[in-house]
């Protein structure tokens, strides 16, 4: 489905980004139903941001930090170069 990406405003196919990484949450956990749609380049970029922060912290982040990363990303904090 073509849509306008909320992060970079480009028209593209959408991908589903789970705000809380599925690898840390049971598939039936309600956290797995929290997601945002992004274009593929923005999805890849937010995944890199999360991976770098998890590596720096040594593993899983707090739930509030995953939410904050998504909010900051959508507000343009880490994706300004794509606009």
N, C-alpha and C positions, 0 to 999 in steps of 0.2 A: 504494500500500500504506500502510495506517495503522500507525503505530508510535509509540513514546514517544521524543521527541527527547532525546538525551543531554545537550544543552546547557541546555534550558529545562524539560524534563520534561513538556512538553505533548504530547497525542496529536494527531497530524496526519499528512498525507501526507509521505512522505520525499522529499528531494532529495539528489542525490549531489554532494558537494563534493570536488573534487580538491585534495589538500593542496598539490601543486605545480601552479601554474597551467598549463593546457594550452597557452597562447600562448607559453610559454617552452620547452616540451619537445616533441620529436619525438613524434608519435602512437605510435610503436613503442617509445619509451623506457619502461623499467620504472617510472619515476616517475609515469607516467600511470595506473598501477594502484593508486596509494595514495590512498584516499579515505575519507571519513567520511559517514555519512548524517545529515542535519539537516532540521528543518522549514524551510519557505520563509523565514519571518522571520529565523531564525538564519542560514540560508545567506546571505541578503542582507546581514545585519549583518557576518558574517565577511568577505564580499567587500569591503564598505566599509572595514573595518579594514585589509585587505591593500592595497587601492588607495591609501588615505591614506599608509600606510607606504612603498609603492613610490614614490609621488609625492615624499615627503619625501627619500627616498634617491636619487631620480633614475633609477629603473628596477628591474630584477630584484633580488630579495633573495637571500641565500644559502639553500641548501636547508635548512640547520639552522634558519634564521629562519622559514621557512614551517612547519616542523614545530612550532617553539616557539609560533607564533601559534595553531595548531590546538590544541595542548595547553593553552595559557593560556585559550583560548576555552571549551574543554570543562570546564575547572576553575572556570569562572565569573569569570575576570578581566575579561572585556569584555562579558559578557552578563547580568550580575547584574540589570539592570533588567527583564529578561524573566521572571524567576522569580517 
